[in-house]
Amino acid sequence: MHEWALSDSIAAAAQEVRQKQNLKNVAAVTVVLGEVQNIAAGVFKDIFDEVKKNYPGVESAKLIIETEPAKFECLKCGAQFGLDRSGLSHETNEAIHFLPETAKLYIKCPKCGSSDFKIIQGRGVFIKEISGEAPGPGGK
C-alpha cells in the first residue's frame, strides 16, 4: 500500500519544514491528490494520523486533503475532457492509479475517439502548504 509510503514522506517533509523554519509544531499540512491517482482519501488520512506520531512536532498536525480534478487534452482534435470512471473496472482503475500513462489504453476522447491525449491536470500528489506555530519568546 503506497499510501503508507506517501504518508510517511509527507510527515517527514513536515518535520523538515518545522525544523528549518524553527516552528514549535506543525499545525496543518495541505496535500493535493490528483484525481488520476485515485488515492483513497479516508485511508490516506487514517494512515497519516498513525505515521505522524513518529515525527516530533508533527504529532498534532491536521491533514487537509484537496482533490485536483483530472483534465485531459486530445492531441488529435484539441478537446479537453475529464475522467469518467463509471465504465472502468476495478483492475483498470488500479492500473491507472499505479501508472497514469496507462489511461491511454482505457480512455478515449469523447469528441473524436482518439486515445492520443495528454494529462494536463490531476496527476500526482503534492504538498500545497505546511503551516505551524511559531516559537514563543525566547525561541521556545
Contacts in CASP RR format, 6 or more apart in sequence:
PFRMAT RR
TARGET T0000
AUTHOR 0000-0000-0000
METHOD contacts of the structure
MODEL  1
MHEWALSDSIAAAAQEVRQKQNLKNVAAVTVVLGEVQNIAAGVFKDIFDE
VKKNYPGVESAKLIIETEPAKFECLKCGAQFGLDRSGLSHETNEAIHFLP
ETAKLYIKCPKCGSSDFKIIQGRGVFIKEISGEAPGPGGK
1 43 0 8 1.000
1 47 0 8 1.000
3 39 0 8 1.000
3 40 0 8 1.000
3 43 0 8 1.000
3 44 0 8 1.000
3 47 0 8 1.000
4 47 0 8 1.000
4 51 0 8 1.000
6 39 0 8 1.000
6 44 0 8 1.000
6 125 0 8 1.000
7 44 0 8 1.000
7 47 0 8 1.000
7 48 0 8 1.000
7 50 0 8 1.000
7 51 0 8 1.000
7 52 0 8 1.000
8 51 0 8 1.000
8 54 0 8 1.000
10 29 0 8 1.000
10 31 0 8 1.000
10 48 0 8 1.000
10 63 0 8 1.000
10 127 0 8 1.000
11 48 0 8 1.000
11 51 0 8 1.000
11 52 0 8 1.000
11 54 0 8 1.000
11 55 0 8 1.000
11 58 0 8 1.000
11 61 0 8 1.000
12 55 0 8 1.000
13 127 0 8 1.000
13 130 0 8 1.000
14 26 0 8 1.000
14 29 0 8 1.000
14 52 0 8 1.000
14 55 0 8 1.000
14 58 0 8 1.000
14 61 0 8 1.000
14 127 0 8 1.000
14 130 0 8 1.000
15 26 0 8 1.000
15 55 0 8 1.000
15 56 0 8 1.000
15 57 0 8 1.000
15 58 0 8 1.000
17 23 0 8 1.000
17 26 0 8 1.000
17 130 0 8 1.000
18 25 0 8 1.000
18 26 0 8 1.000
18 57 0 8 1.000
18 58 0 8 1.000
18 130 0 8 1.000
18 132 0 8 1.000
21 132 0 8 1.000
22 134 0 8 1.000
22 135 0 8 1.000
22 139 0 8 1.000
23 132 0 8 1.000
23 133 0 8 1.000
23 134 0 8 1.000
23 135 0 8 1.000
24 57 0 8 1.000
24 132 0 8 1.000
24 133 0 8 1.000
24 134 0 8 1.000
24 135 0 8 1.000
24 136 0 8 1.000
24 140 0 8 1.000
25 57 0 8 1.000
25 58 0 8 1.000
25 59 0 8 1.000
25 60 0 8 1.000
25 61 0 8 1.000
25 132 0 8 1.000
25 133 0 8 1.000
26 57 0 8 1.000
26 58 0 8 1.000
26 60 0 8 1.000
26 61 0 8 1.000
26 130 0 8 1.000
26 131 0 8 1.000
26 132 0 8 1.000
27 60 0 8 1.000
27 61 0 8 1.000
27 62 0 8 1.000
27 131 0 8 1.000
27 132 0 8 1.000
27 133 0 8 1.000
28 61 0 8 1.000
28 62 0 8 1.000
28 63 0 8 1.000
28 64 0 8 1.000
28 129 0 8 1.000
28 130 0 8 1.000
28 131 0 8 1.000
28 132 0 8 1.000
29 48 0 8 1.000
29 61 0 8 1.000
29 62 0 8 1.000
29 63 0 8 1.000
29 64 0 8 1.000
29 127 0 8 1.000
29 129 0 8 1.000
29 130 0 8 1.000
29 131 0 8 1.000
30 64 0 8 1.000
30 65 0 8 1.000
30 66 0 8 1.000
30 127 0 8 1.000
30 128 0 8 1.000
30 129 0 8 1.000
30 130 0 8 1.000
30 131 0 8 1.000
31 44 0 8 1.000
31 63 0 8 1.000
31 64 0 8 1.000
31 65 0 8 1.000
31 66 0 8 1.000
31 125 0 8 1.000
31 126 0 8 1.000
31 127 0 8 1.000
31 128 0 8 1.000
32 65 0 8 1.000
32 66 0 8 1.000
32 67 0 8 1.000
32 68 0 8 1.000
32 125 0 8 1.000
32 126 0 8 1.000
32 127 0 8 1.000
32 128 0 8 1.000
33 39 0 8 1.000
33 41 0 8 1.000
33 44 0 8 1.000
33 65 0 8 1.000
33 66 0 8 1.000
33 67 0 8 1.000
33 68 0 8 1.000
33 124 0 8 1.000
33 125 0 8 1.000
34 67 0 8 1.000
34 68 0 8 1.000
34 69 0 8 1.000
34 70 0 8 1.000
34 122 0 8 1.000
34 123 0 8 1.000
34 124 0 8 1.000
34 125 0 8 1.000
35 67 0 8 1.000
35 68 0 8 1.000
35 69 0 8 1.000
35 70 0 8 1.000
35 83 0 8 1.000
35 122 0 8 1.000
36 70 0 8 1.000
36 83 0 8 1.000
36 96 0 8 1.000
36 100 0 8 1.000
36 103 0 8 1.000
36 119 0 8 1.000
36 122 0 8 1.000
36 123 0 8 1.000
36 124 0 8 1.000
37 97 0 8 1.000
37 100 0 8 1.000
37 122 0 8 1.000
37 123 0 8 1.000
37 124 0 8 1.000
37 125 0 8 1.000
38 85 0 8 1.000
38 93 0 8 1.000
38 96 0 8 1.000
38 97 0 8 1.000
39 97 0 8 1.000
39 125 0 8 1.000
41 65 0 8 1.000
41 67 0 8 1.000
42 65 0 8 1.000
44 63 0 8 1.000
44 65 0 8 1.000
45 63 0 8 1.000
45 65 0 8 1.000
48 63 0 8 1.000
49 63 0 8 1.000
52 58 0 8 1.000
52 59 0 8 1.000
52 61 0 8 1.000
53 59 0 8 1.000
66 128 0 8 1.000
68 121 0 8 1.000
68 122 0 8 1.000
69 82 0 8 1.000
69 83 0 8 1.000
69 121 0 8 1.000
69 122 0 8 1.000
70 82 0 8 1.000
70 83 0 8 1.000
70 119 0 8 1.000
70 121 0 8 1.000
70 122 0 8 1.000
70 123 0 8 1.000
71 80 0 8 1.000
71 81 0 8 1.000
71 82 0 8 1.000
71 119 0 8 1.000
71 120 0 8 1.000
71 121 0 8 1.000
71 122 0 8 1.000
72 80 0 8 1.000
72 81 0 8 1.000
72 82 0 8 1.000
72 83 0 8 1.000
72 103 0 8 1.000
72 107 0 8 1.000
72 109 0 8 1.000
72 117 0 8 1.000
72 118 0 8 1.000
72 119 0 8 1.000
72 120 0 8 1.000
73 79 0 8 1.000
73 80 0 8 1.000
73 117 0 8 1.000
73 118 0 8 1.000
73 120 0 8 1.000
74 80 0 8 1.000
74 81 0 8 1.000
74 109 0 8 1.000
74 111 0 8 1.000
74 112 0 8 1.000
74 114 0 8 1.000
74 116 0 8 1.000
74 117 0 8 1.000
75 114 0 8 1.000
75 116 0 8 1.000
75 117 0 8 1.000
75 118 0 8 1.000
76 109 0 8 1.000
76 112 0 8 1.000
76 114 0 8 1.000
76 116 0 8 1.000
77 109 0 8 1.000
77 111 0 8 1.000
77 112 0 8 1.000
77 114 0 8 1.000
78 111 0 8 1.000
79 109 0 8 1.000
79 110 0 8 1.000
79 111 0 8 1.000
79 112 0 8 1.000
80 120 0 8 1.000
81 109 0 8 1.000
81 110 0 8 1.000
81 111 0 8 1.000
83 103 0 8 1.000
83 107 0 8 1.000
85 93 0 8 1.000
88 96 0 8 1.000
88 106 0 8 1.000
92 106 0 8 1.000
95 102 0 8 1.000
95 105 0 8 1.000
95 106 0 8 1.000
96 102 0 8 1.000
96 103 0 8 1.000
96 106 0 8 1.000
100 119 0 8 1.000
100 123 0 8 1.000
100 124 0 8 1.000
103 119 0 8 1.000
104 115 0 8 1.000
104 116 0 8 1.000
104 117 0 8 1.000
105 115 0 8 1.000
107 115 0 8 1.000
107 117 0 8 1.000
108 114 0 8 1.000
108 115 0 8 1.000
109 115 0 8 1.000
109 117 0 8 1.000
END
